[in-house]
Every structure is written in structure tokens, then in C-alpha cells.
Amino acid sequence: MRAAPTTVRRSAPARAAVALTVAIAGLTLLAGCTVDTSEPAAVESSAAPTPRETSSSSDATGEQRAEEQKVRETCASSPERADTGHRDGADGAVYERDDEGLATIYVLAERDNLQSIADRFCLDLVELQETYAPDTVLYVGEHLALLKESYADARRASGYLFPACPTDANGNPTVASASWQPIEYNSPVSRATISGKPIDTGEAYGAKGSATTDADGALVDYTVAANDNWRSIRDRFCFDRYFMSTLTGDWLGGDSVIHPGDVIPLQPTHLELDDRDAPAE
């Protein structure tokens, strides 16, 4: 079995941008260097080997076969996503766990590869390939979803905006927004023009409260849950800071304080505001 491609440690100023080579589909070396908000391409699961079908007796060393046997034995008594411990190629940290203590999001470390990550968390490599296709480039420090349902949360934790929102033809997220124009020449009061409307993409890390809808299914309001934050609420409901100002009535130089139980309207209620202290996005 060929050795898994790994990342190369660069000089200190370049470490933050060093690309993590992800080994999948027969440990094929990934190419390219992209950072965007689009969904990764799907892969043919039937064409990819399972985690422990990547070596044969003719090319695997005794040490490799022993490691494969160890993985099989450990995972035989462990559930999927159980953390069986750090190892070469999977030396990162668990970022988030579910209610049963099983890992859902993992932070990639230098020289990590998907094969070793699959081994560490008793996952089928094919399932990871369904989320992270061969043309997907990941980075040291980026968050990896170990559960498909955690993909948006992992993207959000990595710093991507609106990871679960619809995208346009160029792969850019489309969100509800507002533009402001003075009601008359030199007036300090501006009136909002709304584009788009919020949609609920589902509970997410930092936005696990409940939303209510009217009889027609239109969003009405949202009740803040413990540990919620504005960034995640905007991401969940696909609206930007400008649209947010029509909900709160404030020009936002920063996010206002919210508490569990607070009710946030999801329909614009403030369509005229003093624009002398407009927010910067």
C-alpha cells in the first residue's frame, strides 16, 4: 500500500495558509487551492474502496497489515465516530460532540489524511468521500464534518459565511438584505428597500432556538436559545447585517446582546432609520 500523501510544513509566515493534502479514493493526491462557499462535488461511492480494502497482501508491509488488524479489532467494539485516539495522519482535535459523546466535527492537523481520520473515528472512508470529494481542498486548522448533517456547522466553524444557504450560479450564497436611501435630499432619515427573505435552514451550532411561522408558512419570529449568537442566527436564516437592522431597529457597528428567551422578529419592522451611523458590513 502506498504511503498516504501528507501536508508539508511551510515557514512560519506561510503556515496559516498551508494546504492540507487529503488522501482519498485510493489515496489519490489532491490538487488545487480553493476557498469558496459552494458545495463539494459528489463522488461515486461504488468506485471508492472501503477504509480497509486499500491494501493487498502483495503490497502491504507487515506493519501496515498489523495496523489494519488493530483498527478492525478496535472498531468492532466501538460505535462510529468514537474517538479511538491520536495517530499519525489523524492528530487533530475534536471540536464538537453529540449528546452521546461521539465526535461530529474534527479540526484538521498538519499531515492529516482522510484514511487515518476514518480509522481513528471508526468511519467508512466512502462516507467521508460523499462529503469531501477528490477536488475538495482542505487546510490545516479547518473543521471537518464527521457526520454529513454537521457539514454546515463545520463550514461555519471554519469561518465560511452562510454555509447552508442557497447559492447562485457562481456558488455565492444568496441572502436577504436591505439597501437604504435618504427619503429626500440631505435627509438624515433613510428608507429600506428589501431584497429576498429569510429562510430557515435548520438548527445549527449557535442557533438552536425555535422559529415560528404563520398560517402560510412564512417565518414570523425566532426565540433565542442558550449559547446562541447573532452570527449563527444570520447564517441559519440567511440574512445579512443590513437586513438585520430592519429587524432590530439599530444600525449595527456590532452585534447587540441577546439572551435565552429573547424573541427576534424575522419580518422587517423598521423600514426607516437614521442613516448617520450606518453599519459597515
LINJOVEN-V679398 format. One line per field, one symbol per residue. ss: DSSP state (H for helix, E for strand, - for the rest). phi: phi as a letter, one per 20 degrees, with the letter a starting at -180 (. if undefined). burial: I if it has 9 or more other ideal C-beta (glycine too) atoms within 8 Angstrom, else O. Layout:
ss = ???
phi = ???
burial = ???
This chain:
ss = -----------HHHHHH-EE---E---E----------------HHH---HHH--------HHHHHHHHHHHHHHH----------E--E--EEEEE-----EEEEE------HHHHHHH----HHHHHHH------EE---EEE--HHHHHHHHHH---------E-----E--EEEEEEE------EEEEEEE--------E--E--EEEE-----EEEEE------HHHHHHHH-E-HHHHHHHH--------------EEE------EEEHHH----
phi = .ffffcfdfefgfdffdfeefeeblmlfffcnbccbdeffffcfffedffgddeccfeceefffffffffffffffdcfgmfeeofagnbdedfebcefenefdccefdfmfbfgffgffdldeggffffedfgeeddcgnfedeecgfegffffffeofelfdegcefenefdcfbbdccgfagmffdddedecmbfceeogbgnbdfdddcefenffdbcdfdgmfbfgfffffdlcefffgffeendfdfbfffccgnfddfddgcddccfefcffde
burial = IOOIIIIOOOOOOOIOOIIIIIIIIOIOOIOOOOOOIOOIOOIOOOOIIOIOOIIOOOOIOOOIIOOIOOIIOIIOOOOOIIOIOOIOIIIIOIIIOIOOOIIIIIIIIIIIIIIIIIIIIIIOIIIIIIIIIIIIIIIIOIIIIIOOOIIIIIIIIOOOOIIIIOIOOOIOIIIIIIOIOIOOOOOOIIIIOIOIOIIOIOOIIIIIIOIOOOOOOOIIIIIIIOOIIIOIIIIIIIIIIIIIIIIIOOIIOOOOOIOOOOOIOIOIOIOOIOIOOOIOO
